[in-house]
Amino acid sequence: MFLQLDSDIQLHYQLIEGDPSKPHLVFLHEGLGSIAQWKGFPEKLCEATGHPGLVYDRQGYGLSSALTKKRSVHYLHDYALTELPEILSQVLHDRDYLLIGHSDGGSISLIAAAEKDKHLKGVITQAAHVFVESETLEGVAVAQQAWQAGKLQGLNKYHGEKTEQIFNAWAQTWEQPWFHCWNIEYLLASIQVPTLVMQGEQDQYGTYKQVECIAQRVVNGRSIMLENCGHIPHLEAPQATLEGMRKFIHSVC
């Protein structure tokens, strides 16, 4: 299904069946992700919890429209405060929901949660960033090298002709000196809904400092560090990730 935002922007989204009396689980993908790259995890979590779900491709990704402007230091705020509210309003129509975000999607979830929407009941982040670490920049540099060596051609399967544009938008933004100062720690104390912070112990894009900062500064935070897991918990430690999320959602709803 597609949502028309304006004359030249469409967002691709999918709804997952569940108990209509329960809040929707809204899934926000990573910085190079898409609906397809969740690999069926949203459906598994919705089935395990009985909740309905919403998963979508942000602008620039998957089957959604290509980017129409260059990214700024505020690009995650743009997704959180402009695009996300639009799709929630038009698709969920004032229903309650939880945000489940991975990497960039996790940061977007935190920014959105600070707005205190009365319909938001909780937040789960995987590998979210609230500031830029040297490990993050090293991870991006490795990805750049892989891209230049032609090792990331598999992304074409998900983003088609937009692949080069979205890769460069992601990598080149994080590499810019002006983005190294990006930081959203200031908004964490505004997040009052229950928040679960998850991260793999071997995450190549961030350290435990990210988890500690988020979990300690939000009003009601808890954390899970996953053993033998890198940057993508729902694929690298699927059972532990699913169970951790299921228990949290049950406690919140």
C-alpha positions as CSV (number, residue, x, y, z in Angstrom):
1,M,0.0,0.0,0.0
2,F,1.1,3.6,-0.6
3,L,0.5,6.8,1.2
4,Q,0.6,10.1,-0.8
5,L,2.3,12.8,1.2
6,D,2.3,15.4,-1.5
7,S,2.4,15.6,-5.3
8,D,5.8,13.9,-5.7
9,I,6.3,11.8,-2.5
10,Q,4.8,8.4,-1.8
11,L,5.5,6.2,1.2
12,H,5.2,2.4,0.9
13,Y,3.7,0.7,4.0
14,Q,2.3,-2.6,5.2
15,L,-0.2,-3.4,8.0
16,I,0.1,-6.5,10.0
17,E,-3.1,-8.1,11.5
18,G,-3.6,-8.3,15.2
19,D,-6.1,-7.6,18.0
20,P,-7.6,-4.2,17.1
21,S,-8.1,-3.4,20.8
22,K,-4.3,-3.4,21.3
23,P,-1.8,-0.6,20.3
24,H,-0.1,-1.0,17.0
25,L,3.6,-1.8,16.9
26,V,5.2,0.7,14.5
27,F,8.5,-0.4,13.1
28,L,11.2,2.1,12.0
29,H,14.1,0.6,10.0
30,E,17.8,1.3,10.0
31,G,19.8,3.9,8.0
32,L,20.1,1.6,5.0
33,G,17.0,-0.5,5.7
34,S,13.5,-1.1,4.4
35,I,10.4,-3.2,5.0
36,A,12.0,-6.2,3.3
37,Q,15.2,-6.0,5.4
38,W,13.3,-6.7,8.6
39,K,13.1,-10.2,7.2
40,G,9.7,-11.0,8.7
41,F,10.6,-10.0,12.2
42,P,7.6,-7.5,12.6
43,E,5.2,-10.3,11.7
44,K,6.8,-12.6,14.3
45,L,6.6,-10.0,17.0
46,C,3.0,-9.2,16.2
47,E,2.1,-12.9,16.3
48,A,3.9,-13.4,19.6
49,T,2.2,-10.4,21.2
50,G,-1.2,-10.3,19.5
51,H,-0.7,-6.7,18.5
52,P,-1.4,-5.3,15.1
53,G,1.6,-3.7,13.3
54,L,2.6,-1.0,10.9
55,V,5.9,-1.1,9.0
56,Y,7.0,1.3,6.3
57,D,9.8,2.5,4.0
58,R,10.9,6.1,4.9
59,Q,11.4,8.5,2.0
60,G,14.4,7.5,0.0
61,Y,14.2,3.8,0.9
62,G,12.6,0.6,-0.4
63,L,9.6,1.2,-2.6
64,S,9.0,4.7,-1.3
65,S,9.9,7.8,-3.3
66,A,13.5,9.0,-3.7
67,L,15.0,11.7,-1.6
68,T,14.2,15.2,-3.0
69,K,16.7,17.3,-1.0
70,K,20.1,17.0,0.6
71,R,20.3,15.9,4.2
72,S,21.2,18.3,7.0
73,V,22.2,17.8,10.6
74,H,18.4,17.7,11.3
75,Y,17.6,14.8,8.9
76,L,16.6,12.4,11.8
77,H,14.4,15.2,13.3
78,D,12.8,15.6,9.8
79,Y,11.8,11.9,9.7
80,A,10.6,12.0,13.4
81,L,8.7,15.2,13.5
82,T,7.3,15.5,9.9
83,E,7.1,12.2,8.1
84,L,6.3,9.9,11.1
85,P,3.4,12.0,12.4
86,E,1.9,12.1,8.9
87,I,1.9,8.4,8.4
88,L,0.6,7.8,12.0
89,S,-2.3,10.3,11.4
90,Q,-3.3,9.0,8.0
91,V,-2.9,5.3,8.6
92,L,-3.6,4.7,12.3
93,H,-6.2,7.5,12.7
94,D,-5.5,8.4,16.4
95,R,-5.0,4.8,17.6
96,D,-2.5,4.0,20.4
97,Y,0.9,2.7,19.3
98,L,4.5,1.7,20.4
99,L,7.6,2.6,18.4
100,I,10.2,0.0,17.6
101,G,13.2,1.5,16.0
102,H,16.5,0.0,14.7
103,S,19.7,2.2,14.5
104,D,18.6,5.4,12.7
105,G,15.0,4.2,13.3
106,G,15.8,4.0,17.0
107,S,17.1,7.6,17.1
108,I,14.0,8.7,15.2
109,S,11.8,6.9,17.8
110,L,13.5,8.7,20.7
111,I,13.1,12.1,19.0
112,A,9.4,11.4,18.3
113,A,8.8,10.2,21.9
114,A,10.1,13.5,23.3
115,E,7.0,15.1,21.7
116,K,4.8,13.3,24.3
117,D,2.1,12.2,21.9
118,K,-0.8,10.9,24.1
119,H,-1.2,7.9,21.9
120,L,2.4,6.7,22.3
121,K,2.6,3.9,25.0
122,G,6.2,2.8,24.8
123,V,9.5,2.8,22.9
124,I,11.9,0.0,22.0
125,T,15.2,0.8,20.4
126,Q,17.8,-1.5,18.9
127,A,21.3,0.0,18.4
128,A,20.1,3.6,18.6
129,H,22.5,6.5,18.7
130,V,22.1,9.7,20.7
131,F,25.6,11.0,20.0
132,V,28.4,10.3,17.6
133,E,31.2,8.0,18.8
134,S,34.5,7.2,17.1
135,E,33.3,3.6,16.8
136,T,30.3,4.9,14.8
137,L,32.6,6.7,12.3
138,E,34.9,3.7,12.0
139,G,31.9,1.6,11.2
140,V,30.7,4.0,8.5
141,A,34.3,4.1,7.0
142,V,34.3,0.3,6.8
143,A,30.9,0.4,5.0
144,Q,32.3,3.1,2.6
145,Q,35.2,0.8,1.7
146,A,32.8,-2.1,1.2
147,W,30.6,0.1,-1.1
148,Q,33.6,1.3,-3.1
149,A,34.8,-2.3,-3.5
150,G,31.4,-3.3,-4.8
151,K,30.5,-5.6,-1.9
152,L,27.2,-3.9,-1.1
153,Q,25.4,-4.6,-4.4
154,G,22.9,-6.6,-2.5
155,L,21.3,-3.3,-1.4
156,N,20.0,-2.9,-5.0
157,K,17.5,-5.7,-4.3
158,Y,15.8,-3.5,-1.8
159,H,16.3,0.1,-3.0
160,G,16.6,-0.3,-6.8
161,E,17.7,2.8,-8.7
162,K,17.7,4.7,-5.4
163,T,20.5,2.6,-3.9
164,E,23.5,4.8,-4.7
165,Q,21.6,8.0,-3.6
166,I,20.5,6.5,-0.2
167,F,23.9,5.0,0.5
168,N,25.7,8.3,-0.1
169,A,23.0,10.2,1.8
170,W,23.6,8.0,4.8
171,A,27.4,7.6,4.7
172,Q,28.4,11.0,3.6
173,T,26.1,12.7,6.2
174,W,27.7,10.8,9.1
175,E,31.2,11.5,7.7
176,Q,30.7,15.3,7.6
177,P,32.6,17.3,10.3
178,W,29.4,19.2,11.0
179,F,27.5,16.0,11.8
180,H,30.1,14.8,14.3
181,C,28.6,17.3,16.8
182,W,25.1,15.8,16.4
183,N,23.6,14.9,19.8
184,I,20.1,14.3,21.1
185,E,20.9,13.7,24.8
186,Y,19.1,16.9,25.7
187,L,15.7,15.4,24.8
188,L,15.9,12.1,26.7
189,A,14.6,13.5,30.0
190,S,11.4,14.5,28.1
191,I,10.6,10.8,27.3
192,Q,8.2,9.6,29.9
193,V,6.8,6.4,28.4
194,P,8.4,3.1,29.2
195,T,11.5,2.6,27.1
196,L,13.5,-0.6,26.4
197,V,17.0,-0.1,25.1
198,M,18.6,-3.1,23.3
199,Q,22.0,-3.5,21.8
200,G,24.4,-6.2,20.7
201,E,27.7,-6.5,22.7
202,Q,29.7,-6.5,19.5
203,D,27.8,-3.7,17.8
204,Q,30.3,-2.2,15.3
205,Y,28.6,1.2,15.2
206,G,28.3,2.0,18.9
207,T,29.3,1.1,22.5
208,Y,27.4,0.5,25.8
209,K,27.7,4.3,26.4
210,Q,24.7,4.8,24.1
211,V,22.6,2.3,26.0
212,E,23.6,3.6,29.4
213,C,22.9,7.2,28.4
214,I,19.4,6.4,27.0
215,A,18.3,4.0,29.8
216,Q,19.5,6.3,32.6
217,R,18.1,9.6,31.2
218,V,14.6,8.7,30.1
219,V,12.1,8.7,32.9
220,N,11.3,4.9,32.8
221,G,14.2,3.1,31.0
222,R,15.5,-0.4,31.1
223,S,18.2,-2.1,28.9
224,I,19.2,-5.4,27.5
225,M,22.7,-6.2,26.1
226,L,22.7,-9.2,23.8
227,E,25.6,-11.6,23.8
228,N,27.3,-12.7,20.5
229,C,25.4,-10.0,18.6
230,G,26.4,-7.1,16.5
231,H,24.4,-4.2,15.0
232,I,21.3,-6.1,14.0
233,P,19.8,-7.9,17.0
234,H,16.6,-9.0,15.3
235,L,18.6,-11.0,12.8
236,E,21.7,-11.9,14.8
237,A,20.0,-12.8,18.1
238,P,16.4,-13.2,16.9
239,Q,15.0,-15.3,19.8
240,A,16.5,-13.3,22.6
241,T,15.4,-10.1,20.8
242,L,11.9,-11.4,20.3
243,E,11.5,-12.6,23.8
244,G,12.9,-9.4,25.3
245,M,10.5,-7.3,23.3
246,R,7.6,-9.6,24.0
247,K,8.0,-9.3,27.8
248,F,8.4,-5.5,27.6
249,I,5.3,-5.1,25.4
250,H,3.3,-7.3,27.8
251,S,4.4,-5.2,30.7
252,V,3.5,-2.0,29.0
253,C,0.2,-3.0,27.5
